[in-house]
Amino acid sequence: MYGHCGDDIVVDALINEAGIKETVIEDCKKSEIWKILILDHFTTKLLSTCCKMSDLTQQGIAVSVEDLYKSIEPLLEMKAIYFMTPTGKFVDAFIGDFKLKPKYKAAYVYFTDYCSDELFSKMKQYRAKYIRVCKEINISFLPQESQVSFLNTMLDNTTLDNAKQLAALVDNKLAQHYEMEDNDKKKGKTHAQLLILESGFDPVTPILHELTYQAMAYENNTYKNNTYKYKCKDGSEKEALLNENDELWVRLRHMHIAEVSEQIPKLVKEISANKKQPDGKITISVLSQLMKKMPHFRKQVAQKTVHLNLTEDCMNHFQKNVQKLCKAEQDLAVGSGVEGQKVKDPMRTLLPVLLHPHVIYDKIRAVLLYIFSLNGTTEENLNKLIQHVKIQEDREFILNWKRTGSPHHIFPSLFPLLRSSRKERFQEETYNLSRWTPVIKDLMEVNVMQTMITLINRFFVSQNRTVSLFSGTGREGVTRAGARQKHKASSQDERRSGSRLIIFVIGGISYSEMRCAYQVTQSVKSCEVLIGSSHIVTSIKLLDDIQALSKPTTTKESFTIVKE
């Protein structure tokens, strides 16, 4: 199911947008000559996550070309900055710009990853006199959020040995890198643990309706690619970018929608308190009036307006379509009702969902949860379910799960075993319609504790001390002991100087699983959890991808391990 690359792996700090700003942008400042920035498809997306065009202009970048192969007129008075992936075709394109007649005064070359000796020698042989800088900045991933990133390659999760192969490859690469490091640099490294998983280990989480703010925004199709599109009262359409730069979005995105719907009006009232606005329900119209009366608060009020619109969209979708589904989904996933009573007959839970005029996708999700909860079902029963949902023509939505390595109606499933061995969370406060906890959160907590125990042992051995570590449920004791060896970890930057758990999931991660990384980090304090994958998985996209697995015309990117 997963490959585990050891407890004592030492890795470099993950480089986020600061890596670009401290290399590419800083080098730009060293010359007063205007420059042209040349990118490939991936680096264009990468740069857009951390820089605006105005940022580039301020650093003397006059033109940005988003395609290495795009033909443009020579600009001999400018220096060219090449920010690209280290592949043969991109290096050849770079060489071509200086082959017959140089297009630019000089070249500054930055690679997102390790450039092979062959490619480096090729550049040096043909165009060395034009190259002023050549650097590898090791940032071949897309930083989605502060603790979430994605690779530039889609991984094919139909190969069951992917995690094992990837783990072995990473382990070898890290060992080689460690051997090349100077001893002085090794001492300052942060201890981290890398856990590689395949998405099939938890088939339930991406199927469930998630009721937190960020997940609901994507579920009802109002928020895509970090952009929220909405209509104003006057009929005009607007767009809002919701990302790490929006403090309110970062503050609210992991909250339950019920909490968010209470928070937004309170925040608006805080702004209007000094103006003695009348009490009452905060609406879009009220916010428009506030913006007219308080122009100096326009930006703050506009931000709240965006989130009030988005919250209303989410709540309308919930009340119209989702609310009636959630209890049945949670009962099937958890295996018990709100009061803790065991679900003895899952079919009685499923049947009301099938009889209600829900959309096909929602019925398919409920059927899958039913199958997972039973550890499979008979061929006869499955055919009846497919007929009842009326998806005879699209039965691949269910049948194709066998192609992912996840539970199928004929094969035994790991899910019941996982559910029976899950951590008890009766003491944790949850909403009745959000009782399920992603399996990955259990894995995070277990591995974080192991990392902390390792560090505590090292500390006390180095200090000639002994310590009795707790076992089983003694996580709180271990956390307190760990705190004695570290400085106060009250901010993200301080946590990054401590230990890390890095998780990579082959085949995609859901918003629920992303949220778990933040929750575990906040609860533990002294260990930061970072999570990555090939892409984000939503339930509808997942089902579409599952259905497409049996279509011969489907093109699918595969995960290939290149051995040097």
VOGU-3710 file (C-alpha; in Angstrom, 3 decimals, decimal comma):
1> myghcgddiv> 0,000/0,000/0,000  2,783/2,432/0,743  6,516/2,724/0,806  8,136/4,139/3,918  11,514/5,803/3,477  12,859/5,345/6,978  12,511/7,274/10,222  15,779/9,184/10,007  15,675/10,764/6,569  17,288/14,178/6,429
11> vdalineagi> 15,917/16,459/3,726  16,395/20,036/2,637  13,685/22,534/3,479  11,026/22,616/0,804  11,583/25,678/-1,372  8,430/27,665/-2,010  7,960/30,988/-3,725  10,768/32,448/-1,639  13,139/30,277/-3,667  12,166/32,091/-6,858
21> ketviedckk> 12,277/35,538/-5,311  15,649/34,937/-3,670  17,266/33,669/-6,857  15,650/34,752/-10,106  14,240/38,067/-8,859  17,278/38,991/-6,767  19,621/38,356/-9,691  17,472/40,658/-11,793  18,216/43,538/-9,434  21,947/43,305/-10,070
31> seiwkilild> 21,683/44,779/-13,547  20,071/48,024/-14,660  19,419/46,669/-18,146  15,848/45,696/-18,921  15,334/41,975/-19,325  13,022/39,503/-21,034  11,671/36,499/-19,108  11,270/33,250/-21,060  9,268/30,376/-19,576  7,877/26,955/-20,409
41> hfttkllstc> 4,353/25,743/-19,632  5,177/24,500/-16,142  7,301/27,461/-15,017  4,565/29,804/-16,225  2,149/28,158/-13,803  4,801/28,061/-11,104  5,614/31,750/-11,385  1,941/32,704/-11,337  1,589/31,157/-7,876  3,948/33,667/-6,292
51> ckmsdltqqg> 4,447/36,693/-8,551  2,315/39,285/-10,294  3,282/41,023/-13,517  3,714/44,247/-11,549  6,298/42,490/-9,349  8,304/41,527/-12,419  8,101/44,994/-13,941  9,475/46,552/-10,764  12,531/44,309/-11,086  13,291/45,419/-14,632
61> iavsvedlyk> 11,547/42,630/-16,545  9,973/44,277/-19,574  8,612/41,301/-21,491  7,380/37,877/-20,406  7,284/35,074/-22,992  5,316/32,029/-21,857  6,575/29,668/-24,567  10,206/28,812/-25,277  9,277/27,980/-28,866  7,490/31,247/-29,553
71> siepllemka> 9,209/33,157/-32,324  9,943/36,787/-31,435  12,148/39,462/-32,896  15,709/39,697/-31,516  16,135/42,127/-28,607  19,874/42,630/-28,588  19,762/45,413/-26,011  18,128/43,104/-23,432  19,350/40,255/-21,288  17,214/37,096/-21,290
81> iyfmtptgkf> 16,169/35,148/-18,206  15,378/31,503/-18,980  13,332/29,841/-16,244  12,698/26,302/-17,453  12,427/22,588/-16,792  15,750/20,768/-17,455  14,681/18,653/-20,440  16,374/18,082/-23,787  13,752/19,896/-25,845  13,890/23,042/-23,692
91> vdafigdfkl> 17,686/23,117/-23,614  17,704/22,731/-27,411  15,255/25,621/-27,706  17,551/27,759/-25,547  20,587/26,862/-27,668  18,576/27,694/-30,781  18,079/31,281/-29,592  21,849/31,821/-29,874  22,670/29,375/-32,678  22,993/31,492/-35,824
101> kpkykaayvy> 22,619/34,970/-34,445  22,122/35,714/-30,744  18,685/37,113/-29,968  19,728/38,672/-26,653  22,704/40,364/-25,062  23,222/37,592/-22,505  21,404/34,685/-20,832  20,581/33,943/-17,198  19,497/30,290/-16,954  17,501/28,850/-14,041
111> ftdycsdelf> 16,381/25,217/-13,912  13,534/23,954/-11,746  15,422/20,740/-11,014  18,714/18,903/-11,434  20,177/19,383/-14,916  21,966/16,279/-16,186  25,674/16,448/-16,948  24,887/15,704/-20,596  22,564/18,698/-20,990  24,845/20,972/-18,998
121> skmkqyraky> 27,845/20,011/-21,148  25,789/20,616/-24,270  24,929/24,148/-23,179  28,483/24,834/-22,136  29,883/23,531/-25,413  27,679/25,586/-27,690  26,665/28,724/-25,818  28,958/29,200/-22,809  30,030/32,739/-23,756  26,449/34,034/-23,545
131> irvckeinis> 25,558/32,445/-20,197  26,095/34,760/-17,218  24,292/32,627/-14,611  23,216/28,972/-14,541  21,456/27,737/-11,392  19,331/24,799/-10,234  16,788/26,044/-7,709  15,012/22,715/-7,000  11,397/23,780/-7,167  9,809/21,303/-9,562
141> flpqesqvsf> 6,474/21,389/-7,765  3,553/23,791/-7,586  3,011/25,355/-4,138  -0,776/25,248/-3,851  -0,924/26,411/-0,233  1,487/26,949/2,643  1,481/23,210/3,492  0,294/21,730/0,189  2,130/21,276/-3,111  1,772/19,353/-6,375
151> lntmldnttl> 4,281/17,806/-8,734  4,592/18,565/-12,420  3,822/14,938/-13,347  0,552/13,035/-13,201  1,069/9,651/-11,587  -0,745/6,613/-12,917  -2,272/4,949/-9,843  -3,207/1,751/-11,682  0,298/0,364/-11,083  0,148/-1,141/-7,625
161> dnakqlaalv> 3,926/-1,007/-7,111  4,166/2,751/-7,665  4,571/3,670/-3,991  7,219/1,019/-3,424  9,196/2,079/-6,500  8,915/5,772/-5,734  9,970/5,227/-2,118  13,070/3,295/-3,200  13,970/5,947/-5,758  13,601/8,817/-3,290
171> dnklaqhyem> 15,560/6,931/-0,644  18,462/6,395/-3,065  18,436/9,993/-4,252  18,423/11,352/-0,706  21,316/9,068/0,246  23,344/10,344/-2,723  22,505/13,942/-1,882  23,437/13,419/1,763  26,833/12,001/0,829  27,594/15,066/-1,302
181> edndkkkgkt> 26,787/17,513/1,508  29,528/19,053/3,615  29,572/17,921/7,239  28,953/21,465/8,440  25,768/21,654/6,394  24,541/18,261/7,615  24,465/19,474/11,204  21,929/22,172/10,402  19,466/19,926/8,598  15,923/19,419/9,783
191> haqllilesg> 14,902/15,867/10,654  11,930/14,730/8,629  10,003/11,612/7,771  8,650/10,906/4,288  5,561/8,758/3,851  4,470/7,727/0,344  0,931/6,428/-0,150  -1,378/5,433/-2,972  -4,803/7,044/-2,982  -6,633/3,699/-2,882
201> fdpvtpilhe> -5,804/3,258/0,818  -8,878/5,372/1,665  -11,700/5,139/-0,907  -14,265/6,741/1,395  -12,966/10,265/1,996  -13,065/11,547/-1,607  -16,585/10,125/-2,076  -18,233/11,864/0,900  -19,815/15,300/0,774  -17,461/17,567/2,746
211> ltyqamayen> -19,057/20,465/4,641  -16,047/22,670/5,245  -15,850/26,020/3,437  -13,113/25,309/0,883  -14,365/21,853/-0,062  -17,971/23,057/-0,463  -16,862/25,948/-2,657  -15,346/23,485/-5,115  -18,173/20,983/-4,758  -20,828/23,368/-6,080
221> ntyknntyky> -18,670/24,635/-8,967  -18,583/28,294/-7,923  -14,854/28,279/-7,184  -12,263/26,938/-9,639  -8,519/27,451/-9,974  -8,519/29,664/-6,866  -11,014/32,000/-8,563  -14,589/32,632/-7,408  -17,031/33,959/-9,989  -20,264/35,516/-8,788
231> kckdgsekea> -23,064/37,854/-9,848  -23,766/41,172/-8,192  -27,230/42,482/-7,446  -27,071/44,710/-10,535  -26,519/41,662/-12,725  -22,836/42,278/-13,392  -20,349/39,437/-13,024  -17,208/39,640/-10,922  -14,227/37,466/-10,085  -12,255/37,202/-6,856
241> llnendelwv> -8,946/35,451/-6,316  -8,966/33,443/-3,095  -5,507/32,213/-2,130  -2,806/32,576/0,526  -2,854/36,361/0,087  -6,451/36,531/1,297  -6,107/36,361/5,077  -9,815/35,848/5,559  -9,866/32,903/3,155  -6,927/31,300/4,971
251> rlrhmhiaev> -8,693/31,857/8,282  -12,036/30,399/7,185  -11,331/27,742/4,555  -11,092/24,763/6,927  -14,064/25,749/9,083  -17,403/23,976/8,910  -19,861/25,931/6,756  -22,085/26,470/9,794  -19,251/28,319/11,551  -18,395/30,350/8,457
261> seqipklvke> -22,000/31,470/8,011  -21,838/32,856/11,566  -18,368/34,393/11,256  -18,858/36,555/8,140  -21,757/38,685/9,495  -19,834/39,194/12,752  -16,782/40,437/10,854  -18,915/42,859/8,864  -20,519/44,209/12,021  -17,076/44,804/13,500
271> isankkqpdg> -16,266/47,103/10,579  -19,539/48,991/10,820  -19,604/49,212/14,628  -18,111/52,694/14,769  -20,687/53,972/12,299  -23,575/52,772/14,428  -25,169/50,747/11,702  -28,560/49,275/12,592  -28,617/45,701/13,824  -30,162/43,051/11,656
281> kitisvlsql> -29,277/40,454/9,079  -26,206/41,283/7,015  -27,040/41,017/3,300  -25,281/41,927/0,071  -27,443/45,069/-0,182  -26,421/46,160/3,312  -22,766/45,715/2,398  -23,224/47,825/-0,734  -24,620/50,635/1,388  -21,700/50,326/3,805
291> mkkmphfrkq> -19,233/50,712/0,959  -20,951/53,925/-0,139  -21,028/55,375/3,364  -17,524/54,280/4,336  -15,220/54,569/1,297  -12,107/54,232/3,481  -13,324/50,762/4,475  -14,126/49,842/0,886  -11,416/47,180/0,544  -12,331/45,472/3,801
301> vaqktvhlnl> -16,033/45,511/3,038  -15,428/44,286/-0,523  -13,511/41,305/0,841  -16,343/40,447/3,217  -18,823/40,824/0,348  -16,983/38,165/-1,646  -17,060/35,712/1,238  -20,670/36,476/2,070  -21,606/35,700/-1,534  -19,605/32,475/-1,496
311> tedcmnhfqk> -21,042/31,425/1,860  -24,580/31,981/0,614  -23,846/29,913/-2,499  -22,515/27,072/-0,354  -25,450/27,185/2,063  -28,011/27,254/-0,770  -26,369/24,203/-2,335  -26,310/22,457/1,038  -29,961/23,103/1,839  -31,137/22,240/-1,661
321> nvqklckaeq> -29,161/19,095/-2,451  -26,692/17,950/0,172  -28,345/18,053/3,592  -30,553/14,977/3,039  -27,607/12,963/1,738  -25,089/13,654/4,465  -26,617/11,645/7,304  -26,898/8,503/5,170  -23,343/8,970/3,866  -21,938/9,447/7,363
331> dlavgsgveg> -23,810/6,431/8,749  -22,457/4,209/5,959  -18,910/5,536/6,276  -18,650/5,505/10,074  -20,744/2,360/10,518  -22,921/3,910/13,209  -25,574/6,564/13,670  -25,398/9,944/15,385  -26,028/8,383/18,810  -23,426/5,687/18,265
341> qkvkdpmrtl> -25,826/2,861/17,419  -24,385/0,383/14,920  -25,808/0,339/11,395  -27,086/-3,258/11,243  -28,711/-3,084/7,819  -26,848/-0,725/5,442  -29,473/-1,285/2,749  -32,088/0,447/4,901  -29,734/3,413/5,067  -29,082/3,381/1,319
351> lpvllhphvi> -32,643/2,869/0,068  -34,038/6,361/0,913  -31,169/7,896/-1,059  -31,958/5,768/-4,107  -35,686/6,550/-3,919  -35,148/10,306/-3,652  -34,688/12,260/-6,928  -31,018/12,993/-6,265  -28,684/13,466/-9,197  -26,983/10,327/-10,556
361> ydkiravlly> -23,557/11,256/-9,151  -24,936/11,472/-5,611  -26,668/8,106/-5,913  -23,493/6,488/-7,251  -21,526/7,892/-4,303  -24,040/6,394/-1,869  -23,907/3,003/-3,633  -20,110/2,975/-3,437  -20,197/3,788/0,286  -22,670/0,941/0,757
371> ifslngttee> -20,342/-1,504/-1,050  -17,300/-0,311/0,894  -19,126/-0,688/4,222  -20,037/-4,313/3,463  -16,552/-5,320/2,331  -18,017/-6,025/-1,091  -21,315/-7,403/-2,360  -22,572/-10,160/-4,657  -22,796/-9,869/-8,427  -26,571/-10,251/-8,205
381> nlnkliqhvk> -26,957/-7,519/-5,611  -24,672/-5,211/-7,563  -26,755/-5,639/-10,734  -29,897/-4,771/-8,785  -28,271/-1,635/-7,441  -27,126/-0,566/-10,895  -30,657/-1,075/-12,251  -32,161/0,849/-9,367  -29,849/3,820/-9,888  -30,525/3,486/-13,636
391> iqedrefiln> -26,899/3,575/-14,721  -26,879/0,458/-16,892  -25,210/2,475/-19,641  -22,681/3,965/-17,211  -22,013/1,012/-14,930  -18,269/1,712/-15,285  -18,703/4,345/-12,561  -18,781/1,382/-10,154  -17,178/-1,527/-11,989  -13,970/0,341/-12,842
401> wkrtgsphhi> -12,949/0,678/-9,207  -11,212/-2,665/-9,615  -8,726/-0,908/-11,920  -7,529/1,467/-9,183  -6,469/-1,102/-6,605  -9,366/0,077/-4,426  -12,247/-2,116/-3,164  -14,407/-3,845/-5,741  -17,545/-5,863/-5,245  -15,767/-9,152/-5,998
411> fpslfpllrs> -12,547/-8,488/-4,127  -12,115/-8,147/-0,354  -11,592/-4,617/0,835  -9,128/-3,205/3,331  -11,677/-0,589/4,363  -13,539/-2,571/7,092  -10,165/-3,538/8,602  -9,063/0,091/8,571  -12,358/1,194/10,110  -12,141/-1,359/12,915
421> srkerfqeet> -8,631/-0,226/13,840  -9,302/3,514/13,652  -8,453/5,872/16,476  -11,389/6,499/18,798  -12,494/10,127/18,532  -15,538/10,166/20,793  -14,100/13,044/22,814  -13,632/15,255/19,766  -16,386/17,727/18,943  -17,910/17,083/15,532
431> ynlsrwtpvi> -21,021/18,022/13,634  -23,590/15,252/13,159  -23,191/15,457/9,393  -19,373/15,524/9,533  -18,451/12,595/11,782  -16,065/10,841/9,408  -12,335/11,486/9,849  -10,056/10,819/6,851  -7,806/7,783/7,339  -4,786/9,914/6,485
441> kdlmevnvmq> -5,239/11,895/9,708  -4,683/8,729/11,742  -1,539/8,019/9,731  -0,307/11,577/10,234  -0,771/11,409/14,003  0,938/8,028/14,308  3,929/9,058/12,202  4,267/12,450/13,867  4,489/10,704/17,234  7,145/8,319/15,911
451> tmitlinrff> 9,194/11,250/14,611  8,926/13,034/17,946  9,926/9,922/19,899  13,019/9,549/17,705  14,019/13,168/18,299  13,382/12,933/22,040  15,531/9,817/22,294  18,355/11,535/20,435  18,144/14,588/22,666  18,211/12,716/25,953
461> vsqnrtvslf> 20,943/10,331/24,825  23,106/13,278/23,767  22,509/14,865/27,182  23,337/11,605/29,020  19,776/11,416/30,310  17,172/8,699/30,313  13,457/9,127/29,782  10,493/6,794/30,047  8,380/7,289/26,938  4,674/6,685/26,922
471> sgtgregvtr> 3,034/4,044/24,758  -0,443/3,619/23,333  -2,453/6,737/24,165  0,402/8,642/25,797  0,801/11,198/23,000  0,336/14,193/25,319  3,223/13,096/27,516  5,500/12,742/24,541  4,522/16,190/23,275  5,394/17,788/26,590
481> agarqkhkas> 8,742/16,023/26,746  9,506/17,108/23,193  8,809/20,719/24,055  11,776/20,808/26,444  14,272/20,428/23,653  12,839/23,064/21,316  12,256/26,781/21,351  8,709/28,096/21,423  6,920/27,007/18,233  4,073/29,466/18,004
491> sqderrsgsr> 4,383/30,383/14,336  4,802/28,565/11,066  8,369/29,786/10,596  9,308/28,479/14,035  7,684/25,100/13,317  9,808/24,799/10,205  12,922/24,746/12,346  11,579/21,656/14,116  10,690/18,230/12,730  8,595/17,546/9,658
501> liifviggis> 6,331/14,849/8,339  6,126/14,964/4,539  3,372/12,905/2,902  3,046/12,276/-0,811  -0,083/10,574/-2,176  0,040/8,996/-5,617  -3,267/9,457/-7,431  -4,517/12,718/-5,918  -5,674/14,142/-2,586  -8,971/15,627/-1,484
511> ysemrcayqv> -9,556/18,913/0,324  -10,422/16,942/3,458  -6,977/15,319/3,423  -5,288/18,671/2,806  -7,122/20,081/5,821  -5,809/17,257/8,025  -2,218/18,436/7,491  -3,071/21,793/9,053  -5,096/20,281/11,887  -2,357/17,860/12,962
521> tqsvkscevl> 0,280/20,601/12,723  -1,799/22,871/14,942  -2,460/20,169/17,520  1,151/18,993/17,775  2,898/22,402/17,380  6,449/21,027/17,313  6,102/19,100/14,056  4,915/20,459/10,724  2,968/18,214/8,363  3,378/18,873/4,641
531> igsshivtsi> 1,270/17,051/2,071  1,654/16,728/-1,681  0,303/14,817/-4,641  -0,111/14,930/-8,394  -3,439/16,800/-8,284  -6,549/17,639/-6,248  -9,391/15,126/-6,298  -13,046/16,129/-6,085  -15,776/13,499/-5,991  -17,213/14,320/-9,408
541> kllddiqals> -13,816/14,459/-11,083  -12,868/11,193/-9,401  -15,981/9,428/-10,678  -15,448/10,798/-14,194  -11,848/9,562/-14,119  -12,957/6,148/-12,839  -15,532/5,828/-15,613  -12,973/6,844/-18,247  -10,510/4,104/-17,241  -12,209/1,578/-19,512
551> kptttkesft> -12,456/3,861/-22,529  -9,781/3,032/-25,108  -9,638/6,610/-26,355  -8,642/7,944/-22,963  -5,106/9,296/-22,916  -3,425/8,858/-19,584  -0,125/10,198/-18,379  1,973/7,543/-16,703  4,518/7,672/-13,938  7,935/6,657/-15,204
561> ivke> 10,966/6,260/-12,964  14,128/7,310/-14,749  17,252/5,635/-13,407  20,494/7,466/-14,028
//
